[in-house]
């Protein structure tokens, strides 16, 4: 049965970049300036078709006003970390400058001796949210994210800004699905290292939006990374990390040393 959802992305062909809708191996170019405009408006005219194989797939959202991430939101990860279940979401932020797209390199910072992958389901806000009680209505779509973390710095710093905020520490993509995923899987060099249903989360998508919107306004295009399951581990130069969500696709990035 064909999915009723839409699969959207940002693409490059030569010097041209555009937002498009994926239909199998074809991409329908949309008459919209950026993904945030599509999130606000919900629709756009179709201009022309491209072969997906002829295009470079970029990060679907590259300059959100903010990225909010959630700590300790999977019961398996809470057990892995030997922590208590949070009574309310643990939130932190990552800078939008950390965003990279599919196929881009994750660069290991010289300041850290241990950098971990964290495969996650992330949601993209489509409708401005402030003190809302209908969180699900404010979701534009869903995408894969790797919440790359300098674990050694996270353990020593008073907050997580440095550990989570290095350039290249927020790979997202490959696409945005308007249909909610059900499972997140992470592979390291082809081996499954994380695999969990999203039902293992303590706080679901709607609850997270409702909670965060009592603290800060969420704008169209903003990203909420909803936590990682058990199985986190360090990466080394040469590794390839893949984060997969059903309905969305697979986000693939290689790990490299600074050049």
N, C-alpha and C positions, 0 to 999 in steps of 0.2 A: 504493500500500500504506500502510495506517495505521501510524504510528510505535508501537513497543512501549514507548516511554518515557512518562514523566509530565511534564506542564508545570504548574508550581506558581507561585503568586504571593501577594502581599499586596495587599489591596484596601480601599478605603473607599467607604461608601455613607452619605451624611449624616454623622452623628457616629460611626457604627459602623465599625470596622476588623476585618478577618478574613483568615485564610489560606484559599486556595481552589485547586482544581485546574481548569485551563482545558481545556475540551472544545469546540473550535471557537469559536463565538460565545457559548458558555455557560460559566459558572463555578460549580462545585460547592463550596459553602461547607463547610469541614472543621471538625470538633469538636476544635480544638487551639488553645492559647493563642497560640503564635507559631511561626515557621518553625523555630526551633532545637529546639523540642519535637518537631516532625515529623521533623527530621533525626535526633534521638536515637531516636525510637520507630519510625519508618518507615511508620506507617499511622495513620489516624484515621477515625472515622465521618463519613459525609456527612450534612449537615443539610438544606440547601435549595439551590435553583438560582437563579442571577441571570443577567441578560443582561450580557455583558461591556461593552456600550455604556453601561450605566447606572452603571458603576463607575469610580472613579479608581484607576489602577494606581500602587502605591507601591513603594519600594525593597523587594525581596523579603526582604532581611536588613538590619536597620537598626542593631543594636547588637551586632555580634560582639565577642568579647574582643580580637580583633586582625585587622588586614589586613596580610598579608605580600605584598610585590610583588617581582618578579624583573627585574633589569636585564640588558640585552644577552643576550637568550635567543633571538632570531631571527637566523639567519645573514645575512639581507638587511639587518637593522638594524645588525649588527656591521660589515658592509661599509660601510654608509652613514655610520657614525660613525668609520670608519677605526681600529677597535680590534681587538685580538686576541681569539680565541674563548676564553671563560673555561674553566678546567679544572674549576671547581665553580660552582654557582649563586651569583650575586651577589644578595644579599637586602637589602631595606630595608623599613621599615614606614610605613604611613599611618594616621593616627588614624581611629577609627570616626566621629568627629564630622564628618569630611569627606564622609560618605555623603549623597548625594541620590538621588532616584528619577527615573523616566521623566517627562519634561515639566518637571522643575524646572530652574531657571536656574543656570548656571555663572557665578559672579561673579568678574570680573577684579580682583585685589587691586591697590591703589594702589602697593604696594611693588615691583611687577614691571612691566617694560616689554615682556616677551615671555612669553606663556602658550601652551603647546602642547597639542594633543590627543595621546593615545596609546591607540588602540583595542586592547582586549585580551580574551582569553578568560580568565575567572576561574572557579575551582572553589570549591565550598562543602564544608567538612568535615562529615561526618555521624557520624563515630565517633572517639572520643578516640584520639589517636595520639602515642605516645612511643617513640622508637627502633624504629620499625616497619620491616619488610622487605616488607610487602605493601601499598604505598601506595594502589593503586587501590581496595582494599576499604574505604578510609576516606573515599571521595568520596560525598557526598550528591547533588551535581548540579553544573551548570555555568550560568554567567550571563555577560552582557556587562559590561564595565567600561571606563571611560575614565579612565586614569591621568593626569589633568590635572597638568601640570608647569610651574612657573615656570622656564623654561629659563635665563634670565639669572642667577637666584639659585642654580640648581643648579651653574652654572659657577664661582661665586664662594665659595659656602659650603663648609666642610670636610666636611659630610655633607649628605644630601638631605632632611632632616626639614622644613625650612622650605619648600623648593621644592615638596615633594609634599604638604604637610599643611594647606594653607589650607582653610577652610570651603568646601564645594561641589566640592572637587577629587577626589571619588570617586563619580561617577555610576555606579550599577549597576542592572541589570534588563534587559528588563522582567520577565522570569520566570526561574525556575530549571528547567532541563531535566535529567531523570535520564539522558538519553542524551547521549553525548559528541559535541560538535560537531567539524567537520573544517576549517572555514575562518572566518577573521575578515576583515571588510570595514569600512572606515571611509569615510564620506562627509562632505564639508564643503560645505554649501549645495547638496546634491544631486550633487556631483561626487565620484567615487571617488578617494580619496587614499591609501588603504592597502587591500591585498587580498593575502592570503597563506594558503596551507594551513598548518594547525598542525604539519604534519610538518617545516616549516622550523625548528622550535624545536630548540635544542641539548639541552635537558633537558625530558622529557615530564612529564605530570602526576604519575605514580607516583613518578618519580625525585625530583621536587621535594618531595613529601610525605615521602618516606623521608629525604631530606637535612635538611629543616627540622626534622623530629621528633627529630633527634639534638641539636638546639640548644634547642628549646623545645617544650613540650606543645601540640599542636593540639587545640582543643576543638570540639564540634559548633557549626556556625554560622560558624566562622572562615573567612575568605576568603583565597585565594591568587590574586593576579593574575599570570598566567604570562608576561608580557612583551609587547612590541609589535613588529610588523614595520617595515620601512622605510616612509618616507613621512611621518614626523612633520613638523609645520609649525605656525606660530603661528595663534592665533584672535584675532578682534577682536569688539567689541560688535556684536550683530546677527547674527552667524554662527549657523548651526544645524549641530550635529555629530551624526552618527548612527553608532553602532557596531552591526554586525550579526553574529550567529553563526547558522549553520544549526542547526536543532533548537531554538533559543532564541527568536529574534525580533530586533527592532531597538530599541536604546536611543537615544532622541532627546532632546537638550537644547539650549537656546538659550543664547548667551553674552551677558552684560549687564555694564554698568558698575556699580560700587557705588552704592547709592541714598542 
